Each structure stands twice: as structure tokens, then as C-alpha cells.
Amino acid sequence: MAQGEEGIKAKGSVGVTQWLSYIQQIAVMEITGAMHTTVMDIMETHANVLPIELLMHRVCQQAAIRLVALLESHPLHKVMSACTNQCAQRHLSPMHLILRAYDTKPADFETK
């Protein structure tokens, strides 16, 4: 890895994920009372905690499902419908990105 690449990888969502992973490691060590040389996977299993990457995917998937299952009376329903119906190539909004990442469509979900 070149010298400049390390700084690039430490920024943005990768840097935040690494920082959250470090914080989670400290918390899991406190929960389990394990030594710092214990493997993180084993500590997460004993503490019944998901790895941070899986936890982040789970939260994003839940958000996508909640957006798709909005009632027609909700103020965001029209915006969400526009995001699912149009195929924007540029200037994607965060709503476009999350709905595309988890391939959620309103027709696949039932609302009351």
C-alpha cells in the first residue's frame, strides 16, 4: 500500500466503520471480561453481539423496508415512489442508494 492510500482509506464510511469496530471491541471486552488477546469473533459470539458490518447492513435493510412499507398518507410516500419508479443515472439521493442496495420494491411488501 502506498503512503497516500492509507489516509484515503481512513476517511469516509471505511474510517467510521473501523472506528465503530474499535469501540465495539472495547465494549465486548468489558462485557465478557476477556483478555485483549482473545479473538474478536469468539468474544462477539459470547456477548451475543453482531459484528459491526453486519449490524450496519441490518439497520440499513430495516430502513429500506420501512421506507417501502410507508402508508400512502405519509409525507415521504410520494418521494419514495418517485425513487422506485424512476431510474436515475446521476445525482442519486440517499433514498435511491438504499433502495437499490437492498433491491426493495413497494410491490413486494404489504401495508395496512
N, C-alpha and C positions, 0 to 999 in steps of 0.2 A: 504494500500500500504506500502510495506516495505521501509526502508530508502534508500536502494541501487537502488530500481526501479525508483525513481523519477529522478535521474541523468541519467539513461539509456533512459527514455522517453524524456528527454530534448535534446537528441543528434540526429543527422541524420535528415531525412526528417520530422520527427514529430516536432523536435525543430525548424526547419526552417519554417514549416507551422505555428506553434504557433507564431513565431516572426513576420512573414508576416501578420498574422491576427491582431496582436497588432498594427503594423504600419498602416494597413488599417483602424483599428478602430479610430486611431488618425486622419487620413486623412478624414474619413467620418464625424467625429465630427466637423472638421474645415469646411467642405463643407456645412453641414446642419446647423451649428450653434447650435446644440442641446447640452443639458447638459450631463455630463458623466453618469448620472443615467438612461438615455434613453436606451431602449432595442436596441441592435445592429441590429437585423433583420429589425426593423422599420427604423432605420437610413439608412441601405443599400438600402432599397426599395425607400425611398425618394431621395437618391442620385443617384439612378439608377446604383448601383454597385453590381456585383455578389459577393456572399460570396467567400472567398479565396480558399476554397476547390473546389468549382465548377469552378472557374476561372482556377485553375491549371489543372483540368480534361479537360476543354475546350481547353487549349493550347496544352496539350499532345495529345488529339484526333486530333486536326488540324495538328500537326506534323506527326502523323501516316498516316493520309490521304495524306499529301503532299509527304511522302516517297513512298507510294504505287502508287501514280499517276505520278511518275517520268518518263520522256521520256527515251527511250532505249539509246539515245545518251548521257545521263547524266552519269558522272563517278560513282555515287553511285547506279546506277540501278542494276549492277551485284551483288553487295554486298547485296542489299535489296532483290533481287530474291533468293539469296542463303539462306537468313534468313527466307524467307517464305516457301521455298521448303524443307529444312531440319528440322528435329525435334531434335534439340539439347537438351540433358537432363541435361548436366552440362556446366559450363562456358558460360552462356548466356551473350550475349553482350547487351548493352542498346537498340540496334535496335531490337533484339529478344524480349526483355521485352515489349517495347512499342507496337510492332505489335501484340504480344499475348494479352496484356491487353485490347486492343480495337478491337480484332478479325478482323483485316483488312487483306484482301487478294487482290492481284492485279487483279484477275478476276472480282471482284465486282465493279471495277472502270474503267472509260473510260479515255483514254488520247487522245490528238490531234495527 
